[in-house]
């Protein structure tokens, strides 16, 4: 019997997010969409993550319209998105009514698979999005945020996946956002998880540290069902391994990838000049193609490494870089071993910088870190010591309930606030997630409508 492995293509979301800060417009995607649809992928990851924010902030595009347009063109392949649990695509917890409405509209507008994760692996923060995905007929793929520590053992992650399966997962993803999953750990982790769950298992990593292809090979050998790759034009470095290279290697080893390699090559030929255009414009920084083995030493995502260096350089403190890198794991221990994924990677990095430049640890503490210690982001993987809690928030109370339980329904208030510009629930949700950028975008859209001469506006009145 031929072994099989399925591929999810990330060029439309994580590939371009990792390398060109999600600046690819829909107009660059549409000419090749039919080819991608016919190439035999399991899914096209094309929405969620930073795409929503980038559409309205930088590209002057309606992200909902991007989804509808691509859905109309894609007839054979599942469309996939990334959701940050109770944070949705924003940077704070939203009330359950907002989460449910967003999931409903994502599915109604064309999403098939919703990959949902929580930065702390606090399953309470996934509960509403999992239930909503199931309620509205979507495929729910909860992801475990992979990280390493004395606490984050293989047994811990296996327990997490079995809990997620019981919560209603249709498939599960190991999400290695930092590219630190080693080949041996991948083999052991996939083997153990596959022994315990019945649903398909997908593996997601980044090529940052230089070991991703080996990690995928061992994951596939252990029984992973799906892997995430990016078309070669936007692969490697901070992105995923190249689709073509992984597919050819696995085909040679006897796996059926279900991919039409002529179609995949056609897609690469199409995206190469687009990559070159972004390189010439300076949006594709050559550094994002680099290999950074320090990721494996400090357990820090590649994007976080470059952000730290850039922050320190701006302040004339580039010589403190190594000291800050050594401080990051110490801060992580102090804060209960949070996985270094958005928004916690930014928060831990900022605290490490402050500890080093102030000359005294925790002399300065950002509001976000205080909120995290109070429990407003969820439950830390390991309890924060009383001493550390007191140092950061004094005598303030630490909450132990699900953070969203503190929130009353929010959608009616958002509807009221944006009533002047919102024409649909999708518009209201755009405003809810990104109030300033959403309002600016909807206002510009209104102005464009009124700028069109009356004879060019075809309005049908239902009388």
C-alpha positions as CSV (number, residue, x, y, z in Angstrom):
1,X,0.0,0.0,0.0
2,X,1.4,3.4,-1.0
3,X,2.0,5.8,1.9
4,X,0.4,9.2,1.5
5,X,1.1,12.7,2.8
6,X,-1.0,15.7,2.1
7,X,0.2,19.3,1.7
8,X,-1.2,22.7,2.9
9,X,0.2,25.6,0.8
10,X,1.0,28.7,2.9
11,X,2.2,31.2,0.2
12,X,-1.1,33.2,0.4
13,X,-0.8,33.7,4.2
14,X,2.1,32.5,6.4
15,X,4.6,32.3,3.5
16,X,4.1,36.0,2.5
17,X,3.4,37.1,6.2
18,X,6.8,35.7,7.2
19,X,8.8,37.2,4.4
20,X,7.0,40.4,3.2
21,X,5.0,41.4,6.3
22,X,1.7,40.3,4.5
23,X,1.9,43.0,1.9
24,X,0.8,40.8,-1.1
25,X,-2.4,42.3,-2.6
26,X,-5.3,40.2,-3.8
27,X,-4.4,41.3,-7.4
28,X,-1.1,39.3,-7.1
29,X,-3.0,36.2,-6.1
30,X,-5.9,35.9,-8.5
31,X,-4.1,35.2,-11.7
32,X,-2.6,32.0,-10.2
33,X,-5.5,30.9,-8.0
34,X,-7.0,28.4,-10.5
35,X,-3.6,26.7,-10.9
36,X,-3.2,26.4,-7.1
37,X,-6.7,25.0,-6.9
38,X,-5.9,22.3,-9.5
39,X,-2.5,21.4,-8.0
40,X,-3.8,18.8,-5.6
41,X,-3.3,20.6,-2.3
42,X,-5.2,19.5,0.8
43,X,-5.8,23.2,1.6
44,X,-4.7,26.7,0.8
45,X,-4.0,28.8,3.8
46,X,-5.0,32.2,2.7
47,X,-6.7,34.2,5.5
48,X,-6.5,35.1,9.1
49,X,-3.2,35.8,10.9
50,X,-2.0,39.2,9.9
51,X,-3.8,39.3,6.5
52,X,-6.9,41.1,7.9
53,X,-4.9,43.9,9.6
54,X,-2.6,44.3,6.5
55,X,-5.5,44.5,4.1
56,X,-7.1,47.5,5.8
57,X,-3.9,49.1,7.2
58,X,-1.6,48.9,4.2
59,X,-3.4,47.6,1.1
60,X,-6.7,49.5,1.3
61,X,-8.5,46.2,0.7
62,X,-11.6,44.7,2.3
63,X,-10.3,41.4,3.8
64,X,-13.8,39.9,3.5
65,X,-13.9,40.7,-0.2
66,X,-10.5,39.0,-0.6
67,X,-12.0,35.9,1.0
68,X,-15.2,36.0,-1.1
69,X,-13.3,36.5,-4.3
70,X,-10.8,33.7,-3.7
71,X,-13.7,31.4,-2.6
72,X,-15.5,32.1,-5.9
73,X,-12.4,31.1,-7.8
74,X,-11.4,28.0,-5.8
75,X,-13.7,25.0,-6.6
76,X,-11.7,21.9,-5.5
77,X,-9.4,22.9,-2.6
78,X,-10.3,23.7,1.0
79,X,-9.6,27.3,2.2
80,X,-7.9,27.6,5.6
81,X,-7.4,30.4,8.1
82,X,-5.5,31.0,11.3
83,X,-7.4,32.3,14.4
84,X,-5.9,33.3,17.8
85,X,-8.7,31.8,20.0
86,X,-10.4,34.4,22.1
87,X,-8.2,37.1,20.6
88,X,-9.5,36.3,17.1
89,X,-7.2,38.4,14.8
90,X,-6.7,41.2,17.3
91,X,-4.5,41.7,20.4
92,X,-7.0,41.4,23.2
93,X,-9.8,39.0,24.4
94,X,-13.2,39.5,22.8
95,X,-16.5,38.6,24.3
96,X,-18.1,35.3,23.2
97,X,-20.7,37.0,21.0
98,X,-18.0,38.7,18.9
99,X,-16.0,35.4,18.6
100,X,-19.1,33.5,17.6
101,X,-20.1,36.1,15.0
102,X,-16.6,36.3,13.5
103,X,-16.4,32.5,13.2
104,X,-19.9,32.4,11.6
105,X,-19.1,35.1,9.0
106,X,-15.7,33.5,8.2
107,X,-17.4,30.2,7.3
108,X,-20.3,31.9,5.5
109,X,-17.9,33.9,3.4
110,X,-15.9,30.8,2.3
111,X,-13.5,29.4,5.0
112,X,-13.5,25.6,5.3
113,X,-10.8,25.0,7.9
114,X,-10.3,27.2,11.0
115,X,-6.9,26.5,12.7
116,X,-7.3,28.0,16.2
117,X,-4.6,28.3,18.8
118,X,-4.0,30.0,22.2
119,X,-0.6,31.4,23.0
120,X,-0.7,29.8,26.5
121,X,-2.3,26.5,25.4
122,X,-5.1,27.4,27.8
123,X,-7.9,25.4,26.3
124,X,-10.5,27.6,28.0
125,X,-9.5,30.3,25.5
126,X,-10.3,27.9,22.6
127,X,-13.7,26.7,23.8
128,X,-15.9,29.3,22.2
129,X,-14.2,29.3,18.8
130,X,-14.2,25.5,18.7
131,X,-17.9,25.4,19.5
132,X,-18.8,28.1,17.0
133,X,-16.8,26.4,14.2
134,X,-18.7,23.2,14.8
135,X,-22.0,25.0,15.1
136,X,-21.7,26.7,11.7
137,X,-20.4,23.7,9.8
138,X,-16.6,24.4,9.6
139,X,-13.7,22.1,10.1
140,X,-12.1,22.9,13.4
141,X,-8.4,22.4,13.7
142,X,-7.1,23.3,17.2
143,X,-3.3,23.8,17.3
144,X,-0.9,23.2,20.1
145,X,1.6,26.0,20.5
146,X,4.9,24.0,20.5
147,X,7.7,25.1,22.8
148,X,10.3,23.6,25.0
149,X,10.9,23.7,28.8
150,X,11.1,21.4,31.7
151,X,7.3,21.6,31.8
152,X,6.6,21.2,28.1
153,X,7.2,17.4,27.8
154,X,5.9,15.0,25.2
155,X,3.4,13.7,27.7
156,X,2.2,17.2,28.3
157,X,1.5,17.8,24.6
158,X,-0.1,14.3,24.2
159,X,-2.4,15.1,27.0
160,X,-3.3,18.5,25.4
161,X,-4.1,16.9,22.1
162,X,-6.4,14.3,23.7
163,X,-8.2,17.1,25.5
164,X,-8.6,19.0,22.2
165,X,-10.0,15.9,20.5
166,X,-12.6,15.6,23.2
167,X,-13.5,19.3,22.8
168,X,-14.5,18.6,19.2
169,X,-11.4,18.8,17.0
170,X,-11.8,17.5,13.5
171,X,-8.0,17.5,13.1
172,X,-5.1,18.8,15.2
173,X,-2.0,20.7,14.4
174,X,1.4,20.8,16.0
175,X,2.2,24.5,15.5
176,X,6.0,25.1,15.8
177,X,6.1,28.9,15.3
178,X,9.7,29.2,16.3
179,X,11.2,26.4,14.2
180,X,12.6,24.7,17.2
181,X,11.0,21.3,16.8
182,X,14.0,19.0,16.3
183,X,13.7,15.8,14.1
184,X,14.0,13.4,17.0
185,X,11.4,15.3,19.1
186,X,9.1,15.5,16.0
187,X,9.3,11.7,15.5
188,X,8.6,11.0,19.2
189,X,5.8,13.6,19.5
190,X,4.0,12.5,16.3
191,X,4.3,8.8,17.2
192,X,2.9,9.4,20.7
193,X,0.0,11.7,19.6
194,X,-1.0,9.3,16.7
195,X,-1.2,6.5,19.2
196,X,-3.7,8.5,21.3
197,X,-6.0,10.3,18.8
198,X,-8.2,9.3,15.9
199,X,-8.3,12.6,14.0
200,X,-5.7,13.6,11.3
201,X,-2.5,15.3,12.6
202,X,-0.9,18.2,10.7
203,X,2.6,19.6,11.4
204,X,3.6,23.2,11.0
205,X,7.1,24.6,11.4
206,X,9.4,27.3,10.1
207,X,12.7,27.0,8.3
208,X,14.4,29.6,10.5
209,X,16.8,27.3,12.3
210,X,17.8,25.2,9.3
211,X,16.4,21.9,10.4
212,X,12.8,22.1,9.1
213,X,13.1,19.6,6.2
214,X,14.6,17.0,8.6
215,X,11.9,17.7,11.1
216,X,9.2,17.2,8.4
217,X,10.8,14.0,7.2
218,X,10.8,12.4,10.7
219,X,7.2,13.7,11.3
220,X,6.0,12.1,8.1
221,X,7.8,8.8,8.9
222,X,6.1,8.8,12.3
223,X,2.7,9.1,10.7
224,X,1.8,12.8,10.3
225,X,-1.0,13.2,7.8
226,X,-0.4,16.7,6.5
227,X,2.5,19.2,6.4
228,X,2.6,22.9,5.8
229,X,4.9,24.2,3.0
230,X,5.4,27.4,0.9
231,X,5.9,27.6,-2.8
232,X,9.7,28.0,-3.3
233,X,9.4,31.7,-4.2
234,X,8.4,32.5,-0.6
235,X,10.0,29.6,1.2
236,X,12.9,29.1,3.6
237,X,14.2,31.4,6.3
238,X,11.4,32.7,8.4
239,X,8.8,30.9,6.2
240,X,8.2,27.2,5.6
241,X,10.3,24.7,3.6
242,X,9.7,24.7,-0.1
243,X,6.7,22.8,-1.4
244,X,8.4,21.5,-4.5
245,X,11.6,20.2,-2.7
246,X,9.6,18.5,0.1
247,X,7.2,16.9,-2.4
248,X,9.9,15.6,-4.7
249,X,11.9,14.2,-1.8
250,X,8.9,12.4,-0.3
251,X,7.7,11.1,-3.7
252,X,11.2,9.7,-4.2
253,X,10.8,7.9,-0.8
254,X,7.6,6.3,-2.0
255,X,5.0,8.7,-0.6
256,X,2.0,9.8,-2.7
257,X,1.7,13.6,-2.2
258,X,-1.4,14.0,-4.5
259,X,0.4,17.0,-6.0
260,X,0.5,17.8,-9.7
261,X,4.1,18.9,-9.9
262,X,3.6,20.7,-13.3
263,X,0.9,22.9,-11.7
264,X,3.2,23.5,-8.6
265,X,6.1,24.5,-10.9
266,X,3.8,26.8,-12.8
267,X,2.8,28.5,-9.6
268,X,6.5,28.9,-8.6
269,X,7.2,30.5,-12.1
270,X,4.4,32.9,-11.5
271,X,5.4,33.9,-7.9
272,X,9.2,34.3,-8.7
273,X,8.9,37.7,-10.4
274,X,6.4,38.8,-7.6
275,X,9.1,37.9,-5.0
276,X,11.7,39.8,-7.1
277,X,9.4,42.9,-7.2
278,X,9.1,42.9,-3.4
279,X,12.8,42.5,-3.1
280,X,13.5,45.5,-5.4
281,X,11.0,47.6,-3.4
282,X,12.7,46.7,-0.2
283,X,9.7,44.9,1.4
284,X,11.5,41.6,1.2
285,X,14.5,42.1,3.5
286,X,17.3,39.6,2.5
287,X,17.6,38.8,6.2
288,X,14.3,36.9,6.2
289,X,15.9,34.3,3.9
290,X,18.8,33.7,6.4
291,X,19.3,30.6,8.5
292,X,19.5,31.4,12.3
293,X,20.7,28.5,14.4
294,X,20.6,30.7,17.5
295,X,16.9,30.1,17.4
296,X,17.7,26.5,18.7
297,X,20.0,27.8,21.4
298,X,17.8,30.6,22.8
299,X,14.4,29.0,21.8
300,X,13.4,32.3,20.3
301,X,11.5,32.7,17.0
302,X,13.5,34.2,14.2
303,X,11.1,37.2,13.9
304,X,11.6,37.9,17.6
305,X,15.4,37.9,17.1
306,X,15.3,40.5,14.3
307,X,12.8,42.6,16.3
308,X,15.0,42.7,19.3
309,X,18.1,43.6,17.3
310,X,16.2,46.4,15.5
311,X,14.8,47.8,18.8
312,X,18.3,47.8,20.4
313,X,19.9,49.3,17.3
314,X,17.4,52.2,17.2
315,X,18.3,53.0,20.8
316,X,22.1,52.7,20.1
317,X,22.3,49.6,22.2
318,X,23.1,46.9,19.7
319,X,26.0,45.9,21.9
320,X,23.5,44.6,24.4
321,X,22.0,42.1,22.0
322,X,23.7,39.0,23.4
323,X,22.8,40.1,27.0
324,X,19.2,40.5,26.0
325,X,19.1,37.1,24.3
326,X,20.4,35.5,27.5
327,X,17.8,37.4,29.5
328,X,14.8,36.1,27.4
329,X,14.9,32.6,28.8
330,X,15.2,33.9,32.4
331,X,12.1,36.1,31.9
332,X,10.3,33.2,30.5
333,X,11.1,31.1,33.6
334,X,9.9,34.0,35.8
335,X,6.6,34.2,33.9
336,X,5.8,30.5,34.0
337,X,7.3,29.3,30.7
338,X,4.9,30.9,28.2
339,X,5.3,29.8,24.6
340,X,7.0,32.5,22.6
341,X,4.2,33.2,20.2
342,X,2.2,36.4,19.5
343,X,1.5,38.3,21.7
344,X,3.7,36.7,24.4
345,X,6.9,36.7,22.3
346,X,6.7,40.6,22.0
347,X,5.9,40.9,25.7
348,X,8.7,38.7,26.9
349,X,11.1,40.3,24.5
350,X,10.2,43.8,25.7
351,X,10.5,42.9,29.4
352,X,14.0,41.3,28.7
353,X,15.1,44.6,27.0
354,X,13.8,46.7,29.9
355,X,15.6,44.4,32.4
356,X,18.9,44.8,30.6
357,X,18.8,48.5,29.8
358,X,17.4,49.7,33.2
359,X,20.2,47.8,35.0
360,X,17.6,46.3,37.5
361,X,15.3,43.4,36.7
362,X,11.6,44.4,36.7
363,X,12.3,48.0,37.7
364,X,10.1,48.8,34.7
365,X,7.2,46.5,33.8
366,X,4.8,47.1,30.8
367,X,1.1,47.1,31.4
368,X,0.7,43.9,29.2
369,X,3.1,42.0,31.5
370,X,1.1,43.1,34.6
371,X,-2.2,42.0,32.9
372,X,-0.6,38.6,32.0
373,X,0.5,38.1,35.6
374,X,-3.0,39.1,36.8
375,X,-4.4,36.2,34.7
376,X,-6.0,38.3,32.0
377,X,-4.4,36.4,29.2
378,X,-5.2,33.0,30.7
379,X,-3.5,30.5,32.9
380,X,0.4,30.4,32.6
381,X,1.7,26.9,31.9
382,X,3.5,26.9,35.3
383,X,2.2,28.9,38.3
384,X,4.2,32.1,38.7
385,X,5.9,32.3,42.1
386,X,4.3,34.4,44.8
387,X,7.5,36.4,45.1
388,X,7.5,37.2,41.3
389,X,3.7,38.0,41.4
390,X,4.2,40.5,44.2
391,X,7.2,42.1,42.5
392,X,5.2,42.7,39.3
393,X,1.6,43.5,40.5
394,X,2.0,44.1,44.3
395,X,-1.1,43.1,46.2
396,X,-3.5,43.1,43.1
397,X,-5.7,40.1,42.7
398,X,-4.9,37.3,40.3
399,X,-8.0,35.9,38.5
400,X,-8.4,32.2,38.0
401,X,-11.6,32.1,35.8
402,X,-11.6,32.1,32.0
403,X,-10.7,35.7,31.1
404,X,-13.6,36.1,28.7
405,X,-16.0,35.3,31.5
406,X,-15.3,38.8,32.8
407,X,-16.7,40.3,29.5
408,X,-20.3,41.1,28.8
409,X,-21.6,40.9,25.2
410,X,-19.9,43.5,23.0
411,X,-21.4,43.3,19.5
412,X,-24.4,45.6,20.2
413,X,-22.0,48.4,21.4
414,X,-19.7,48.0,18.3
415,X,-22.8,48.1,16.0
416,X,-23.9,51.4,17.6
417,X,-20.4,52.9,17.4
418,X,-19.9,52.2,13.7
419,X,-23.5,52.5,12.6
420,X,-22.6,55.5,10.3
421,X,-20.3,53.4,8.1
422,X,-21.2,49.7,8.6
423,X,-23.3,48.1,6.0
424,X,-23.0,44.5,7.3
425,X,-22.0,42.4,10.3
426,X,-18.7,41.9,8.5
427,X,-18.1,45.7,8.6
428,X,-19.0,45.7,12.3
429,X,-16.5,42.9,13.0
430,X,-13.8,44.8,11.0
431,X,-14.3,47.7,13.3
432,X,-14.4,45.5,16.5
433,X,-11.1,44.0,15.7
434,X,-9.3,47.1,14.5
435,X,-11.3,50.1,15.6
436,X,-9.1,52.9,14.2
437,X,-8.0,51.2,11.0
438,X,-11.4,49.7,10.5
439,X,-13.2,53.0,10.9
440,X,-10.7,54.7,8.6
441,X,-11.2,52.0,5.9
442,X,-15.0,52.1,6.1
443,X,-15.0,55.9,6.0
444,X,-12.8,55.9,2.9
445,X,-15.1,53.3,1.2
446,X,-18.1,55.6,1.9
447,X,-16.2,58.6,0.5
448,X,-15.4,56.6,-2.7
449,X,-19.0,55.8,-3.2
450,X,-20.1,59.4,-2.9
451,X,-17.3,60.6,-5.2
452,X,-18.8,58.6,-8.1
453,X,-21.0,60.7,-10.4
454,X,-24.7,59.8,-10.0
455,X,-25.1,58.4,-13.5
456,X,-22.4,55.8,-12.7
457,X,-24.3,54.5,-9.7
458,X,-26.8,51.8,-10.6
459,X,-29.2,51.5,-7.7
460,X,-32.3,49.3,-7.7
461,X,-35.0,50.2,-5.2
462,X,-37.3,47.6,-3.8
463,X,-40.6,49.4,-3.5
